[in-house]
Amino acid sequence: MPGAWGCGAEPVHVDATPVRFGTPVPGELLARLTWRNRRGRTRRLKRVVDGRLENSVSLQGFYRLTPESAAEPTKVTAGAVSSR
């Protein structure tokens, strides 16, 4: 049977804050965020010019924010989260 159920996988739902694309992110925050891959290599976003992300290629891949950087977007979005 093709599909997720044919291979033993099941969909997982996580109750979380919905993603909103209308919240502006300060440019200096983009330059500070640090990302880590599975091998432990860290990096920052490339092509941030005058607080603007000029090319989204550096967002592609499997990276997670480092614990230090993960707290920073929370500060920005705290006021933008609406109740359900």
DSSP file (Angstrom, degrees, kcal/mol; ACC not computed):
  #  RESIDUE AA STRUCTURE BP1 BP2  ACC     N-H-->O    O-->H-N    N-H-->O    O-->H-N    TCO  KAPPA ALPHA  PHI   PSI    X-CA   Y-CA   Z-CA
    1    1 A M              0   0    0      0, 0.0     5,-0.0     0, 0.0     2,-0.0   0.000 360.0 360.0 360.0 119.6    0.0    0.0    0.0
    2    2 A P        +     0   0    0      0, 0.0     3,-0.2     0, 0.0     2,-0.1  -0.286 360.0  50.5 -73.7 161.5    1.7    3.3   -1.0
    3    3 A G  S >> S-     0   0    0      1,-0.2     4,-0.7     2,-0.1     3,-0.6  -0.400 104.1 -52.5 104.0 178.3    1.7    6.3    1.2
    4    4 A A  G >4>S+     0   0    0      1,-0.2     5,-1.5     2,-0.2     3,-0.8   0.850 131.3  53.6 -62.7 -37.4    2.7    7.0    4.8
    5    5 A W  G >45S+     0   0    0      1,-0.2     3,-0.7    -3,-0.2    -1,-0.2   0.762 100.3  62.5 -73.0 -22.5    0.5    4.2    6.3
    6    6 A G  G <45S+     0   0    0     -3,-0.6    -1,-0.2     1,-0.2    -2,-0.2   0.722 106.1  44.7 -72.9 -21.0    2.1    1.6    4.0
    7    7 A C  G <<5S-     0   0    0     -3,-0.8    -1,-0.2    -4,-0.7    -2,-0.2   0.321 120.1-102.0-106.8   8.0    5.5    2.1    5.5
    8    8 A G  T < 5S+     0   0    0     -3,-0.7     2,-0.2     1,-0.3    -3,-0.2   0.427  79.6 130.5  90.2  -1.6    4.5    2.1    9.1
    9    9 A A      < -     0   0    0     -5,-1.5    -1,-0.3    -6,-0.2    -2,-0.2  -0.557  38.9-160.5 -85.3 151.8    4.7    5.9    9.5
   10   10 A E        -     0   0    0     -2,-0.2     2,-0.1    -3,-0.1    -5,-0.0  -0.976  24.7-106.9-129.4 144.8    1.9    7.9   11.0
   11   11 A P        -     0   0    0      0, 0.0     2,-0.4     0, 0.0     0, 0.0  -0.426  33.3-149.8 -67.6 146.3    1.2   11.7   10.8
   12   12 A V        -     0   0    0     -2,-0.1     2,-0.5     2,-0.0     0, 0.0  -0.972   5.2-157.8-121.9 130.5    2.0   13.6   13.9
   13   13 A H        -     0   0    0     -2,-0.4     2,-0.5     2,-0.0     0, 0.0  -0.925   5.7-166.6-107.8 129.8    0.1   16.8   15.0
   14   14 A V        -     0   0    0     -2,-0.5     2,-0.7     2,-0.0    -2,-0.0  -0.969  21.4-131.7-115.9 123.8    1.8   19.2   17.4
   15   15 A D        +     0   0    0     -2,-0.5     2,-0.3     3,-0.0    -2,-0.0  -0.638  52.1 143.2 -74.4 112.9   -0.3   21.8   19.0
   16   16 A A        -     0   0    0     -2,-0.7     3,-0.1     3,-0.0    -2,-0.0  -0.874  57.2 -72.7-145.0 172.8    1.7   25.0   18.4
   17   17 A T        -     0   0    0     -2,-0.3     3,-0.1     1,-0.1    64,-0.0  -0.542  59.3-109.6 -69.8 132.8    1.5   28.7   17.7
   18   18 A P        -     0   0    0      0, 0.0     2,-0.3     0, 0.0    -1,-0.1  -0.307  32.2-106.8 -65.5 149.4    0.5   29.2   14.1
   19   19 A V        -     0   0    0     -3,-0.1     2,-0.4     2,-0.0    -3,-0.0  -0.603  35.6-167.1 -76.6 132.1    3.1   30.6   11.7
   20   20 A R        -     0   0    0     -2,-0.3     3,-0.4     1,-0.1    60,-0.0  -0.984  15.2-168.7-123.2 132.0    2.4   34.2   10.7
   21   21 A F  S    S+     0   0    0     -2,-0.4    -1,-0.1     1,-0.2    -2,-0.0   0.384  75.9  74.9-100.2   3.6    4.3   35.8    7.8
   22   22 A G        +     0   0    0      2,-0.1    -1,-0.2     0, 0.0    -2,-0.0   0.433  67.3 102.2 -95.9   0.6    3.2   39.4    8.6
   23   23 A T  S    S-     0   0    0     -3,-0.4     2,-0.1     1,-0.0    54,-0.1  -0.753  71.1-132.5 -88.2 117.5    5.5   40.0   11.6
   24   24 A P        -     0   0    0      0, 0.0    -2,-0.1     0, 0.0    -1,-0.0  -0.442  14.0-147.6 -69.5 141.2    8.5   42.1   10.6
   25   25 A V        -     0   0    0     -2,-0.1     5,-0.1    52,-0.0    52,-0.0  -0.937  23.8-112.6-108.6 126.0   11.9   40.8   11.9
   26   26 A P    >>  -     0   0    0      0, 0.0     4,-1.3     0, 0.0     3,-1.0  -0.298  21.3-128.7 -58.3 139.1   14.5   43.4   12.7
   27   27 A G  H 3> S+     0   0    0      1,-0.3     4,-1.5     2,-0.2    24,-0.2   0.840 106.9  58.4 -59.4 -36.5   17.4   43.3   10.3
   28   28 A E  H 3> S+     0   0    0      1,-0.2     4,-0.9     2,-0.2    -1,-0.3   0.798 101.9  56.8 -66.9 -25.8   20.0   43.1   13.1
   29   29 A L  H X> S+     0   0    0     -3,-1.0     4,-1.7     2,-0.2     3,-0.5   0.910 102.3  54.4 -68.7 -42.3   18.3   39.9   14.3
   30   30 A L  H 3< S+     0   0    0     -4,-1.3    15,-0.5     1,-0.2    -2,-0.2   0.896 108.0  49.8 -57.7 -40.0   18.7   38.2   10.9
   31   31 A A  H 3< S+     0   0    0     -4,-1.5    -1,-0.2     1,-0.2    -2,-0.2   0.765 112.4  48.0 -71.2 -24.5   22.5   38.9   11.1
   32   32 A R  H << S+     0   0    0     -4,-0.9    -1,-0.2    -3,-0.5    -2,-0.2   0.733  82.0 109.4 -88.7 -24.1   22.8   37.5   14.6
   33   33 A L     <  -     0   0    0     -4,-1.7    12,-0.6    -3,-0.1     2,-0.4  -0.268  52.3-158.5 -61.5 135.7   20.9   34.2   14.2
   34   34 A T  E     -A   44   0A   0     10,-0.2    32,-2.4    32,-0.1     2,-0.3  -0.957   4.3-161.2-119.0 134.6   23.1   31.1   14.3
   35   35 A W  E     -AB  43  65A   0      8,-3.4     8,-2.2    -2,-0.4     2,-0.4  -0.832   1.1-158.1-116.3 150.4   22.1   27.8   12.9
   36   36 A R  E     -AB  42  64A   0     28,-3.1    28,-2.5    -2,-0.3     6,-0.2  -0.990   5.0-151.6-130.8 137.3   23.4   24.2   13.5
   37   37 A N    >   -     0   0    0      4,-2.1     3,-1.7    -2,-0.4    26,-0.1  -0.374  41.9 -88.6 -95.1-178.1   23.2   21.1   11.3
   38   38 A R  T 3  S+     0   0    0     24,-0.4    25,-0.1     1,-0.3    -1,-0.0   0.792 125.9  57.3 -62.8 -28.0   23.2   17.5   12.5
   39   39 A R  T 3  S-     0   0    0      2,-0.1    -1,-0.3     1,-0.0     3,-0.1   0.503 119.5-108.0 -82.9  -3.0   26.9   17.3   12.4
   40   40 A G    <   +     0   0    0     -3,-1.7     2,-0.3     1,-0.3    -2,-0.1   0.470  69.8 144.2  92.5   1.6   27.2   20.2   14.8
   41   41 A R        -     0   0    0      1,-0.0    -4,-2.1    -5,-0.0     2,-0.3  -0.571  34.7-153.6 -75.3 135.2   28.5   22.8   12.3
   42   42 A T  E     +A   36   0A   0     -2,-0.3     2,-0.3    -6,-0.2    -6,-0.2  -0.783  20.3 161.2-108.6 154.4   27.2   26.3   13.0
   43   43 A R  E     -A   35   0A   0     -8,-2.2    -8,-3.4    -2,-0.3     2,-0.3  -0.974  27.5-128.1-159.1 167.7   26.6   29.1   10.5
   44   44 A R  E     -A   34   0A   0     -2,-0.3   -10,-0.2   -10,-0.2     2,-0.1  -0.735  44.7 -78.4-114.9 167.9   24.8   32.4   10.1
   45   45 A L        -     0   0    0    -12,-0.6     3,-0.3   -15,-0.5     2,-0.2  -0.412  46.0-141.6 -66.2 140.6   22.6   33.5    7.2
   46   46 A K  S    S+     0   0    0      1,-0.2     9,-0.3     9,-0.1    12,-0.2  -0.633  75.0  33.2 -97.3 161.5   24.5   34.7    4.1
   47   47 A R        +     0   0    0     -2,-0.2     7,-3.1     1,-0.2     2,-0.8   0.831  67.6 152.3  64.1  37.2   23.5   37.6    2.0
   48   48 A V  E     +C   53   0B   0     -3,-0.3     2,-0.5     5,-0.2     5,-0.2  -0.887  19.8 178.3 -94.5 111.2   22.1   39.8    4.7
   49   49 A V  E >   -C   52   0B   0      3,-2.7     3,-1.8    -2,-0.8    -3,-0.0  -0.968  64.1 -16.9-121.3 123.3   22.6   43.4    3.4
   50   50 A D  T 3  S-     0   0    0     -2,-0.5    -1,-0.2     1,-0.3   -23,-0.1   0.863 129.2 -51.4  51.0  41.1   21.4   46.4    5.3
   51   51 A G  T 3  S+     0   0    0    -24,-0.2     2,-0.4     1,-0.2    -1,-0.3   0.559 117.4 110.1  78.6   8.0   19.1   44.3    7.4
   52   52 A R  E <  S-C   49   0B   0     -3,-1.8    -3,-2.7   -24,-0.0     2,-0.9  -0.944  70.6-126.5-119.4 138.2   17.5   42.6    4.4
   53   53 A L  E     -C   48   0B   0     -2,-0.4    -5,-0.2    -5,-0.2     3,-0.1  -0.730  26.8-175.0 -80.1 109.0   17.9   39.0    3.3
   54   54 A E        +     0   0    0     -7,-3.1     2,-0.4    -2,-0.9    -1,-0.2   0.760  68.9  22.6 -80.0 -26.4   18.9   39.4   -0.3
   55   55 A N    >   -     0   0    0     -8,-0.5     3,-0.6    -9,-0.3    -1,-0.2  -0.985  60.3-153.6-146.4 129.7   18.9   35.7   -1.2
   56   56 A S  G >  S+     0   0    0     -2,-0.4     3,-1.9     1,-0.2     4,-0.4   0.404  72.4  99.6 -85.8   4.0   17.0   32.8    0.5
   57   57 A V  G >  S+     0   0    0      1,-0.3     3,-1.6     2,-0.2    -1,-0.2   0.858  75.7  61.0 -58.9 -35.3   19.4   30.1   -0.6
   58   58 A S  G <  S+     0   0    0     -3,-0.6    -1,-0.3     1,-0.3    -2,-0.1   0.603  97.1  61.0 -71.1  -7.9   21.1   30.2    2.8
   59   59 A L  G <  S+     0   0    0     -3,-1.9    -1,-0.3   -14,-0.1     4,-0.2   0.591  84.7  99.1 -87.6 -12.1   17.8   29.2    4.4
   60   60 A Q    <   +     0   0    0     -3,-1.6     2,-0.2    -4,-0.4    -3,-0.0  -0.509  63.3  45.1 -80.6 143.3   17.7   25.9    2.4
   61   61 A G  S    S-     0   0    0     -2,-0.2     2,-0.8     2,-0.1    -3,-0.0  -0.684  97.8 -57.1 121.7-175.6   18.8   22.7    4.1
   62   62 A F  S    S+     0   0    0     -2,-0.2   -24,-0.4     2,-0.0     2,-0.3  -0.814  73.3 141.1-109.1  91.4   18.2   21.0    7.4
   63   63 A Y        -     0   0    0     -2,-0.8     2,-0.4    -4,-0.2   -26,-0.2  -0.932  32.9-156.0-129.3 151.5   19.4   23.4   10.1
   64   64 A R  E     -B   36   0A   0    -28,-2.5   -28,-3.1    -2,-0.3     2,-0.1  -0.942  31.0-102.5-123.7 150.0   18.0   24.3   13.6
   65   65 A L  E     -B   35   0A   0     -2,-0.4   -30,-0.2   -30,-0.2   -32,-0.0  -0.447  41.5-112.1 -64.8 142.1   18.5   27.5   15.5
   66   66 A T     >  -     0   0    0    -32,-2.4     4,-2.3    -2,-0.1     3,-0.4  -0.395  32.1-106.1 -67.5 156.4   21.1   27.1   18.2
   67   67 A P  H  > S+     0   0    0      0, 0.0     4,-0.8     0, 0.0    -1,-0.1   0.855 121.9  53.3 -54.9 -35.7   19.6   27.3   21.7
   68   68 A E  H  4 S+     0   0    0      1,-0.2     4,-0.4     2,-0.2     3,-0.4   0.903 114.0  41.0 -66.5 -40.2   21.0   30.8   22.2
   69   69 A S  H >4 S+     0   0    0     -3,-0.4     3,-0.8   -35,-0.2    -1,-0.2   0.755 101.7  70.7 -79.2 -25.0   19.4   32.0   18.9
   70   70 A A  H 3X S+     0   0    0     -4,-2.3     4,-0.6     1,-0.2    -1,-0.2   0.788  94.3  55.6 -65.6 -26.9   16.1   30.3   19.4
   71   71 A A  H 3X S+     0   0    0     -4,-0.8     4,-1.0    -3,-0.4    -1,-0.2   0.756  95.1  69.1 -76.4 -23.8   15.1   32.6   22.2
   72   72 A E  H X> S+     0   0    0     -3,-0.8     4,-1.1    -4,-0.4     3,-0.7   0.921  95.7  48.6 -67.1 -46.9   15.6   35.8   20.1
   73   73 A P  H 3> S+     0   0    0      0, 0.0     4,-2.6     0, 0.0    -1,-0.2   0.814 103.5  64.8 -63.5 -26.2   12.6   35.3   17.7
   74   74 A T  H 3X S+     0   0    0     -4,-0.6     4,-1.4     1,-0.2    -2,-0.2   0.890  99.0  52.5 -61.3 -38.6   10.4   34.7   20.7
   75   75 A K  H << S+     0   0    0     -4,-1.0     4,-0.4    -3,-0.7    -1,-0.2   0.888 111.9  45.9 -63.5 -39.3   11.0   38.2   21.9
   76   76 A V  H  < S+     0   0    0     -4,-1.1     3,-0.4     1,-0.2     4,-0.2   0.902 118.6  39.8 -70.7 -42.5   10.0   39.6   18.5
   77   77 A T  H >X S+     0   0    0     -4,-2.6     4,-1.1     1,-0.2     3,-0.9   0.569  88.9  91.4 -87.6  -8.8    6.9   37.5   18.1
   78   78 A A  T 3< S+     0   0    0     -4,-1.4     3,-0.4     1,-0.3    -1,-0.2   0.873  93.1  42.1 -56.6 -39.1    5.6   37.6   21.7
   79   79 A G  T 34 S+     0   0    0     -3,-0.4    -1,-0.3    -4,-0.4    -2,-0.1   0.664 111.1  57.0 -81.2 -15.7    3.5   40.7   20.9
   80   80 A A  T <4 S+     0   0    0     -3,-0.9     2,-0.4    -4,-0.2    -1,-0.2   0.577  79.7 103.2 -92.9 -10.5    2.3   39.4   17.6
   81   81 A V     <  -     0   0    0     -4,-1.1     2,-0.3    -3,-0.4   -64,-0.0  -0.590  56.6-159.3 -77.8 127.2    0.7   36.1   18.9
   82   82 A S        -     0   0    0     -2,-0.4     2,-0.1     1,-0.1    -2,-0.1  -0.730  23.1-102.4-103.3 156.4   -3.0   36.3   19.1
   83   83 A S              0   0    0     -2,-0.3    -1,-0.1     1,-0.1     0, 0.0  -0.439 360.0 360.0 -74.7 151.8   -5.2   34.0   21.2
   84   84 A R              0   0    0     -2,-0.1    -1,-0.1     0, 0.0    -2,-0.0   0.460 360.0 360.0 -81.0 360.0   -7.1   31.2   19.5
